[in-house]
Amino acid sequence: MRFQGRVVVVTGGASGQGEATCRLFAAEGAQVVVADWNADGAARVARDIGGAPFAVDVAKESEVAAMIDFACTRFGRLDVLFNNAGVGHSATGQFRMASIVDTPEDAWDSIIAINLKGQAMGCKHAIPRMVAGGGGAIINNASIMAIAGVPGADAYTAAKGGVVALTRVLAVDWGAKGVRVNCICPGTIATPMVGNLIEDPEARQRLGESTPMKRIGDSDEIARVAVFLASSDASYINGAIIPVDGGWSAL
């Protein structure tokens, strides 16, 4: 129960890595705001864990600000923000490879707005509340593509690379004020975003075989890292960029 009496906001909390993290924080005693643009999904997860749902489009600063206000008004404080919400390269949110020459401007704008701006706005509005409360922890969710050269998915890679850089500068800016900012870089994780890539058993096996551990990851493995980084067990970890990829980036 490391988070008894603590308040946590998780974006993209209705499915995948976000849902798994909401459930683990709640199991550790936290009051969890399950934030997602899928209002029904957020309500379902919140109902299961005794949390509070909040419908949000993280590409809109006004909605992100309202999300942080909601958490502080509802529970009286804010201790942890997991900036997890993100989309792949298509309007459905699923991942699709595409080079920059094949990426329409509106797709580029949407991916940058959700995957990078959304996290920046979360930090912008969470940090003052955390400083006022004596400190806190922010975990940004990037991608292994942010630190390794993978052909294609150029807009996605650019956005996630921005998340890594944002994490570093915020850690430097706010560490002395008690706000730790760290970043997770997942490899291939079995989530709805990559469902189209792993639904074929042979394709799933090929992706798994590309890692030293010979399998793809699951959402719980990301959740455990996020919860650790938010906990007092990670009290001297700040500005870290942590691959969670089965060793793929070590190849």
C-alpha positions in Angstrom: 0.0 0.0 0.0 2.8 2.5 -1.0 0.2 5.0 -2.3 -2.3 5.1 0.6 -3.6 8.7 0.7 -2.0 9.6 -2.6 -3.7 10.9 -5.7 -2.8 9.7 -9.2 -3.9 10.8 -12.6 -3.4 8.4 -15.5 -4.2 9.5 -19.1 -5.2 6.9 -21.6 -6.4 4.9 -18.6 -9.3 3.1 -20.3 -7.2 0.4 -22.0 -3.8 -1.1 -22.4 -0.8 0.2 -20.4 -2.9 2.9 -18.9 -5.6 0.6 -17.6 -3.1 -1.8 -16.2 -1.4 1.1 -14.4 -4.7 2.4 -13.0 -5.4 -1.0 -11.5 -2.0 -1.4 -10.0 -2.0 2.1 -8.4 -5.4 1.4 -7.0 -4.2 -2.0 -5.6 -1.5 0.0 -3.9 -4.0 2.3 -2.2 -4.1 5.3 -4.5 -7.1 7.4 -5.4 -6.9 7.2 -9.2 -8.4 9.5 -11.8 -8.9 7.4 -14.9 -8.6 9.9 -17.8 -9.4 9.0 -21.4 -11.1 10.3 -24.4 -13.1 7.0 -24.3 -15.6 8.2 -21.6 -17.3 4.8 -21.3 -14.0 2.9 -21.0 -12.8 5.3 -18.3 -16.0 4.9 -16.4 -15.7 1.1 -16.6 -12.1 1.1 -15.2 -12.9 3.7 -12.6 -15.9 1.6 -11.4 -13.8 -1.5 -11.1 -11.1 0.2 -9.0 -13.1 2.7 -7.1 -11.6 5.6 -8.9 -12.9 8.7 -10.7 -13.4 8.8 -14.4 -12.6 11.9 -16.5 -13.2 12.3 -20.2 -10.4 14.3 -21.8 -8.8 15.0 -25.2 -5.2 15.6 -24.2 -4.6 17.5 -27.5 -6.6 20.4 -25.9 -5.0 22.3 -23.2 -8.3 23.5 -21.7 -9.3 19.9 -21.2 -6.0 18.9 -19.7 -6.2 21.8 -17.3 -9.7 20.8 -16.3 -8.5 17.2 -15.7 -5.9 18.4 -13.2 -8.4 20.8 -11.5 -10.8 17.9 -11.2 -8.3 15.6 -9.5 -7.3 18.4 -7.0 -10.9 19.4 -6.3 -12.1 15.8 -6.0 -9.3 14.5 -3.8 -7.6 17.6 -2.5 -4.1 17.0 -3.9 -2.1 15.6 -6.8 0.9 13.4 -6.2 1.5 11.5 -9.5 0.8 12.0 -13.2 1.3 9.2 -15.7 1.3 10.8 -19.1 0.3 7.7 -21.0 -2.3 8.7 -23.6 -1.1 8.3 -27.2 -2.0 7.2 -30.6 -0.3 5.4 -33.5 -0.3 6.6 -37.0 -3.9 6.3 -38.0 -7.2 8.0 -37.1 -8.2 4.8 -35.3 -5.3 5.1 -32.9 -3.7 1.9 -34.0 -0.1 1.8 -35.1 0.9 2.0 -38.8 4.3 2.5 -40.4 4.5 5.5 -42.7 7.5 7.6 -43.7 7.4 11.4 -43.6 6.6 11.7 -47.3 3.6 9.5 -46.8 2.2 11.3 -43.8 -0.5 13.9 -44.4 -0.2 17.2 -42.6 -3.4 16.6 -40.6 -2.0 13.2 -39.4 1.3 14.8 -38.4 -0.5 17.5 -36.5 -2.8 15.1 -34.7 0.1 12.7 -33.7 2.2 15.6 -32.4 -0.7 17.1 -30.6 -1.7 14.0 -28.7 1.6 12.3 -28.2 3.8 15.3 -27.4 1.7 18.4 -26.7 -0.7 16.4 -24.6 2.1 15.3 -22.3 3.6 18.8 -22.2 0.2 20.2 -21.2 -0.2 17.6 -18.5 3.2 18.6 -17.0 2.4 22.3 -17.4 -0.7 22.1 -15.2 0.4 19.3 -12.8 3.7 20.7 -11.8 2.4 23.9 -10.0 0.0 21.7 -8.0 2.7 19.3 -7.1 5.1 22.0 -6.0 2.4 23.5 -3.9 1.8 20.2 -2.3 5.5 19.6 -1.5 6.5 17.5 -4.5 5.4 14.7 -6.8 6.3 12.4 -9.6 5.6 12.5 -13.3 6.1 9.5 -15.6 6.0 10.2 -19.3 5.4 7.3 -21.7 7.5 7.5 -24.8 8.6 4.6 -27.0 11.7 2.6 -27.8 11.5 4.3 -31.2 12.5 7.5 -29.5 15.9 6.2 -28.8 16.6 3.8 -31.6 16.5 4.3 -35.3 13.5 2.4 -36.7 12.4 3.0 -40.3 9.0 4.4 -40.8 6.4 5.9 -38.3 8.2 9.2 -38.6 5.6 11.4 -37.0 5.2 8.9 -34.1 9.0 8.7 -33.6 9.3 12.5 -33.7 6.6 13.0 -31.1 8.1 10.3 -28.8 11.6 11.7 -29.2 10.2 15.0 -28.1 8.8 13.3 -25.0 12.3 12.1 -24.1 13.8 15.5 -24.5 10.9 17.1 -22.5 11.4 14.7 -19.7 15.1 15.6 -19.4 14.6 19.3 -19.3 11.7 19.1 -16.8 13.7 16.9 -14.5 16.4 19.6 -14.5 14.0 22.5 -14.1 11.9 21.0 -11.3 14.0 18.5 -9.4 14.9 21.0 -6.7 11.3 21.8 -6.2 10.5 18.1 -5.3 9.0 17.1 -8.7 10.7 14.1 -10.3 10.1 13.5 -14.0 11.1 10.2 -15.6 10.3 8.5 -18.9 9.5 4.9 -19.9 10.3 3.7 -23.5 8.2 0.6 -24.1 9.1 -1.9 -26.9 6.4 -3.9 -28.5 3.7 -4.4 -25.9 0.4 -6.3 -26.4 -2.1 -3.4 -26.4 -5.0 -2.3 -28.6 -2.7 0.2 -30.3 -0.7 -2.6 -31.9 -3.5 -5.0 -32.1 -3.4 -4.9 -35.9 0.3 -5.8 -35.9 0.0 -8.8 -33.5 -3.4 -10.3 -34.4 -1.7 -12.7 -36.8 0.1 -15.4 -34.7 3.0 -15.5 -37.1 3.5 -11.7 -37.1 3.3 -11.8 -33.3 5.9 -14.5 -33.1 8.2 -12.6 -35.5 8.0 -9.5 -33.3 8.7 -11.5 -30.2 11.7 -13.3 -31.8 13.2 -9.9 -32.6 14.0 -9.4 -28.9 16.6 -11.2 -26.8 13.8 -12.4 -24.5 12.0 -13.9 -27.6 8.6 -12.5 -26.7 6.6 -9.3 -26.7 5.7 -7.5 -23.5 2.4 -7.1 -21.7 0.8 -4.0 -20.2 1.4 -5.2 -16.6 5.2 -5.0 -17.2 4.9 -1.3 -18.1 2.5 -0.7 -15.2 5.0 -2.1 -12.6 7.8 0.2 -13.9 5.5 3.3 -13.8 4.4 2.5 -10.3 7.9 2.0 -9.1 9.1 5.3 -10.6 6.2 7.1 -8.8 7.0 5.5 -5.5 9.4 6.5 -2.7 11.6 3.5 -3.8 12.6 5.6 -6.7 13.2 8.7 -4.7 16.6 9.5 -6.3 15.6 8.7 -9.8 15.0 11.8 -11.9 15.4 12.4 -15.6 15.8 8.7 -16.3 14.9 7.3 -19.7 14.1 3.6 -19.2 13.7 1.1 -22.0 11.2 -1.6 -21.2 11.7 -3.7 -24.4 13.0 -7.2 -23.5 16.5 -6.1 -24.4 15.7 -5.0 -28.0 17.5 -1.7 -27.7 20.7 -3.6 -26.5 21.0 -5.4 -29.8 
